[in-house]
Amino acid sequence: MTNEDATRIMSFRQLKSSIRNSTEHLIIGIDVGKETHHAFMGTTTGKTLLRKLVFSNDVHGFSKLLDKANYLKNKNGLPRLVFGLEPTGNYHKALGMHLIRCAFDVVMVSGVAVKRNRELIDGRWDKNDTKCAANIADLISQGKCIFYESPISKINDLRELLHLRKLYKKEEHRIKMRIRNDLITKYFPELDKYFGQGKRELLGIVKWCLDPGRIGGMEFEDFVCTVTGRKCGLVQKKKLKKIHELSVGSIGCSMSPVAEFKAKVLANWLEQVRSQVNEIEGKIEDIAQTFEEYHFIRTIPGFGPYIASLVLAKIGDPSRFENKSQVLKMAGFDLSAIRSGKSSGKAVPVISKKGSGDLRYALCQAAVVASSKNTHFIKYFQKRLKGREKENGIKLKMWVKLGAKMLVIAWTLMKNNAEFDPAHLK
């Protein structure tokens, strides 16, 4: 953590605890837009100093905002400025980083909080840019705001690459489903049950000889060479032998030259996407390895390059979290329950799912691997399951709990610059 980041975190914590009824703060609530922003300026006691200021999303607009804010600050004898933004896509980032570079206090408000607080301003639910800006300022005056993170460039790069990988993985799945539903089920339906097995062999069949009649007319060795281009192991040969036999009595439609062309195009497309995914994953690992914390996280059983990089990118600076509860909230692992009118024994807590879904899924996958491969995690998992084996869905619940625990362990290792110790499971 840099000295600037440490100062910003300390300033935010002090601001959040002391802003209610403060006589020192001028609050600027900003409703972010793509081309223009709307700002509201007032005090923490509810006094409106400027109801509406519209400024453009460029340096001239930012200067207009700062000039007006400084004018009202000096006029009303308010020594501190606090800028609040509601995150809207990526439109808020340029303004937020500009204000941080100018050494101002910048905070964010949750979109959920903005929605729920809207009716409290004037008892109406209608939404407009001026009202939204006032709503943001009202939330900040109550201390209901969150820290505006400004990570170092390498963490930003890591997040960008992880987002790009997610887009390409979605594209890969989309192409696979198109191959399966548009081609295999129509021309070689018997091949469908092998769809999830042997990526290279299946892609070779789609690309070069999806027509069952053509496969049936080939010698088996020629078929193997056509779809793999290399020597196969015993398991692969056995699977290809079964596919070769199924092609003889296939009920699939006859393939036209256009259908063969379509199959080849989709197969080439899938190969290109997979190649791009491999390249992106290589760059992700290259950047992640420059962080000392990455090597500590990798010592946790079940954490491969992707999961370790994802955890590192999501946590960023471990010092911005004061306790493990904040870390769990960031991932949506915190427990929530509706207890109104019920005893605590009847209320069933569930995870909030308010945080990063990608992170939760990755950690649960790591928990599954660790609880089946690592001795210490196997013992821990079996101990947690003892006496509850017959409960419906209990294994999934325990994997979720273990995933949450692994996230806290990763945060602890990053904070303390230490390797994993089985004692962390206790």
N, C-alpha and C positions, 0 to 999 in steps of 0.2 A: 504494500500500500504506500502510495506517495504521501508526502506531507500535505499536499493540497487535498487529496481524498480524505485523509484523516481529519483535517480541519472541517471539511464539508459535512462529514458524518457527525462530528461533535456539534457543529452549529445546528444541524437538523434536529438532533435529539434535544438540544436546549430549546430550540424554537417550538417544537411540538409540546413540550411540557410547560411553556410559559406564555404561549401566544393568546390564550383566552383572556379577554378583557385587558390586553396589553395597551399601553398608551404610546408605544414606540413604533408600532408597525403600520406601514401602508401596504395594504393587501391588493395585489393586482391579479384578478381572475381572468384567464384568457381562454376563450372558446376557439379552438384551433380549426382552421379550414385549409383547403388546398391552395387557394390563391389569396384569400384575405382572412384575417383574424379579428375577433371582437374582444375588446378588453373592458373590464369593469374595475373601478378603483374605489376603495373604501377603507374604513377602519375596522378594527376587531369589535368595536362596540355597536356596529351596525350603521354607522353614518356613511352615506353615499357622497363621495367627492367627485366622481365622474361616472355617469351612468353608462355611457357608450362611447367607445373609441374604436373606429375601424381602421386597420392599418394593413398594408400589403405584405406579402410573404417575400420580402427582399430587404436589402440593407437599408434602403430609405425608409421602409415601413418600420423596421426595428429601431432606427434612430428616432422616428416620430414617437414611438412608444416610450423610449427611454427619456426623451426630452419632456414629455408630458408627465411621466412619473416623477422625475426629479423636480419639476416645477411644483407639483402638488406636495411633494415631500417637504420642500423648503417652505412653502406657503403655510403649511399646517404644523410645522415643527415636529415632523415624524422622522426620526433618525434612520430607520431601517426599512428597506423594501423587501417584500416577499412576492415572488411571481409563482402563480399556480397554473398548471396545465392539466387538461384531461388528455391522456394518450389517444390519438386518433390516427390509426395507420402508422405511417412514418412521417406524417406532415408536421408533427410537433418537434421532431429531433433537431432540425436546423435552428429553430428558435431557441429550444432548450439549451443546446450547446453554445449558442451565441451568448446567452445570458450567463452561463457558467463561466465562459471565457472572460466576461466582463466582471466577474467576481460577485455576482448577485446570488441571493438565496433563491433556489428554484426547487419547488416541490411538485408532486403529482397527486391527483385525486382519482380514485377508482371510478370507473364508468358505472358500476353497480351503485356506489354511494351517490353519484350525481343523479341517477334515475330515481332513487328512493327519496332523495332530499328535495326533488323538484317541487313537489306539491306543498312542502312546508314553507316555501317563500311567500306565496300569496293564496294558498289554498286551492290552487288550480293545477291541472296536469299538463296544460298546453306548453309546447316547446318552441323556443325561438333563440336565436344566437345571443341576443342581449340578456335574456333571462338565464341562459346557460352560463354565461360569464359571471353573472351575479351569484348564481348557484355555486360555482366553483369557489368564489371568494368567501361565501358563507361557510362552506365546509372547512376551508383553511382557518377561518376565524375560530372554529370549534376544535381545531387541532386534528381534524379527520383527514389527514394527508399522509402520503408515503414518500420515501426518499427517492429523489430523481437520480438514478444511477448514471455515472459517467465512466464506463470502464476504459481500460487502456486499449490501444489500437489492436493489439494481438488478440484480446478477448473478443473484440468486435469482429475481427477477421474470422475467428473460430466460429462465432455464432452465424456469420454470413454463410460460411461453408456448410455448417450443419443444416441450415435452412435450405441451401441449394441441394444437399444430399436428399433431404426429405422430398423436395419437388421431383427429383429424378427417380427416387424409389416409388413414388406415386405413379410416375409415368411408366416405369417398368411394369408395375402391377397392371396398369390399364392396358398395355400392349399384350401382356400375357393373357388377360381375360378376353381380349379381342381375338387372339389366336385360338383360344380354347372354344369360345362361344360362336365365332364366325366360321372357323375352319374345321377344327377337329371334330366337333359334334355333328358337323354336316357331312364331311367327306370320309372320316375314319373314326366313328364313335367308339369303337372298341379301344382306341388309344387313350381315351379320356381318363381311365382309372390309373394310367401311368403318368398323368400330367405333372404331378408334383415330384416326380423322381427323375434323376439324371438330367440336369439342365442342358448339358452339351449334346447328349444323344437325342433328346426330344427335339431340340432346336434344329439338329441336323436332319431329322426326319421331316419336319415342317418345311425346311428350306429346300431340300433336294428330292424328297420322294414321299410326299404325303398321300399320294394316290395309292390305295391298297392294291389295286390291280397291278401297278408297276412293282410294288414291293414283292407281291406274290410271284411275279415272273422273274425275280432275281435270285441267284444263288445266295445262300445265307452269308457266306464270306464276303461276297461282293456288296451285300446290303450293309454289313458291319463297316467295311471300308468306306462306303459312301457316306454314312451318317456320322462316323467318328473320325476317320482319317488317321487312326492310330490303333495300336494294339489295346485290347480290352481285357479287363480282369474277368474272373470267373462269374462274379455276380452280374456284371454288366452284360456279359455274353448270354447268360441265362435269361435275363430280362429281354434282350433283343431277340433271342430265339422265340420267346413267347409272342412278341409283337409280330414277328415274321410269320408265325403260324396263324395268328388271328387275322392277318391280312387276306388270307386265302378265302375265307368265308365271310368277309366283311359285308355289312349291309349299307355301307356308305354310298353317297351319291357319286356319280362319275365326275371327275375333275376336268374342267375346260382349261385351255391355255391361260385364260384370264385369271382363273382361280389359282393356278400354279404361280403366276406372276405375283398375285396378291400375297400368297404365302411366303414367297421369297422376299418381297419388300418388307413385310412385317417382321420376318426373322432377322433380316439385316438391321432393321430399325431397333429391334430388341438388343442385338449385339452391340450396336453403337451406344445405346443407353447404358448397358452394363459396363461398357468400357469407360464411359464418362463417370459412372459411380465409383469404379475402382480408382480413377484418377483423383476424384474429389476426396475419397477416403485417404489416399496417400498424402494429399496436401493437409488434410485435417490432422493426421498423425504427425506430420513434419512440424506444424505449428504447436501442437500439444506438447511435443517432446522438448520444446524450449522452456516449458514451465517446470520448475522443480516439483511443484505440487502434483503434477501429472504422474510422476514416477512413484510418489507415495500412494496415490489412489490406485494405481495398477497393482499394488501388493494385496488389495482386497480380493479374495476369491470370487470368481464370477464376473469380475470387471475386465472386459477386453478393451481394445483400443477405442472402439466407438463409444461404449458406455462411459469409460473414463473421460473421454473428451467431452461428452455431453454434460456430465456432472461438473467438470471443470468450467465449462462455458456458462452453465446456469448459475453456479454459485459465484463465479467471478472472484471478487475480493471477499474472502471469508470473514474479515473483520466487520463487514457491514451488518452482520447478524449478531445480535446480542446474546441469543440463546437458541437452543435447538428447536423450540416451538416456532420461531420465525423461519427456520430452515424448512420445517415440515409444511408450514403454510405456503411457502414459495412453491413447493411441489404439489400442494393440494392433498397432502397426507394427513392434515389435521382432522380430528374427529369432531363431528357435529351431531346433535340430536335434538328432536322436538320434545321438550319435557313439560310443556305447559299442560297443567291438569293431570299429569301423570306422576307416579312415583319414579324414582331413579331406576328402580329395578325393572320397570316396564319400558323405559325409554331405550331404544336401540341406536347406539351411535354408529355413524358411518363416515367414511372419509368425505371431505367437502368437495373434492375434485375442482377446486377453484384455481389451482395452479397449473403447471405445465403437464399436459397429458403425455407428451413424448417422454418426459423424464420419468413419470410414474411407470409407464409401460416398460421402459428400459430397465429400471430398477427391479421391477417384478421379474423380468427375464433373468436378471443377474441373480436374484434370490432363488429361482428355480434351479439354475446351474449350480450355485454354491451349495444348496441343500441336498444335491444329489451327487456331488463330486468331492467336496471337501469334508474331511473327517470332523472338524470342529463344528462346521455348520450343520452337518447331518445330525450330530448329537444334540445341538441346540434346537433344531427343528423338531426332532422326535420328542424331545422333552416338552416342547410347547404343545405338541399334538396329543400327548399322553392323556388318556381318559376322554378325549373328544373325537376319536377317530370316526365315529358313526354320525357326527353332525353333518348336515347337508352343506356342502361348499366350504368345509372347514380348511381344506388345504389351500384354497385360493385366498381365504382370509389371512392365513398364516404367512403365505408368500407376500401378501401386501404389507403385513406388519414387518416382515423381515426386510423387505425392500425399503421401508421407511427407516428401519434401524441402520441399514447399510448406508443410506444417505447421510444420517447423522454421524456415522463413523467416518465417512469420506470428508465431511466438513471438519471434523475434529482433527483428522490427519493433516488436512490442508492448513489448519490454523496452527498446529503444533509442529509442523514439518517432521512428521514421524511416520514410520512404516506400520503396517497392520500387525496387531498383536491379538491372538485369540481372546485375551482378557477383555478386549473391547466389546465382546458379545455379552458380557455380564452387565 
